[in-house]
Amino acid sequence: MRVTAVDGTVAEAVDEGTGRPILVIHGGMGDSSAWSQVTDRLRDRYRTVRLHRRQYRLDLPRPVTMAAEVNHVAAVARTLDRPVVVGHSSGGVLALEALTADPGLYAGAVLYEPPVVIGEPLGGDRLVPARAALAKGRPGKALSIFLRDVVRMSPAQAAVAGLIIGRTGYRDRVVRQLDDNDAIDALGVRLPAYAKIDVPVLLIGGDRSPRHLAERLDALERTLPRTRRLLMHGQGHGAERDAPQRVATAIAAFVETGPA
């Protein structure tokens, strides 16, 4: 799917299946393939549309604001009939901003651990060493710092992830990951705006995820007027890869019982 947004740029997504529409927004470092294991399990019953986020489109210039990303989400959503929007990680923050900007376009939302700002900035000064590493041509090191100090992975896990990413084609997306964090920080605390979202929302978290993500879900659960929460035991922040059937089942159940 290719759709022209209001600013003239073209939004891109993978459009599969038929039935009630589900619009999927991937998280950091990803692309439209990131959630394919989940949508493969849904597209026999639903129309699944996986957005390739503007923030991670290397064919489009950076930096990319959250508002610019919302334009792409809205452009795709307008071609659908009130989709349920599924947002993972920073894609969950984007989903919240899309719901705030154009509430009538969506029937509901499934949000998997969006790192919304609830107090101090998400990255702030913690990103300075990562930017410095990037400036020295060390994207893997920059990502390791980001994962350790912002995502709050263990130092060992962050180091391994950075080493792997630094040697793959994904290294070019590291600067976009840091931009993505900056775009979230630029929003500040948006909980009062999110309190006006009047569609059903399912919040998903894993009991092995970093504690700060659960705290952010706590804040959203207190804020959103029509929400319920699902804790995925034995999972962390990547259940779309590690337990795609469980994630697909949760989304399908919400689509059938949650949205109006």
Buried (B, 14 or more C-beta within 10 A) or exposed (E): BEBEBEEEBBBBBBBBBEEBBBBBBBBBBBBBEBBBBBBBBBBEBBBBBBBBBBBBBEEBEEBBBBEBBBBBBBBBBEBBEBBBBBBBBBBBBBBBBBBBBBEEBBBBBBBBBBBBBBEEBBBEEBBEBBBEBBEEEBBBBBBBBBBBBBBBBEEEBBBBBBEEBBEEEBBEBBBBBBBBBBBBBEBEBBBEBBBEBEBBBBBBBBEBBBEBBBEBBBBBBEBBEEBEBBEBEEBBBBBBEBBBEBBBBBBBEBBEEBBE
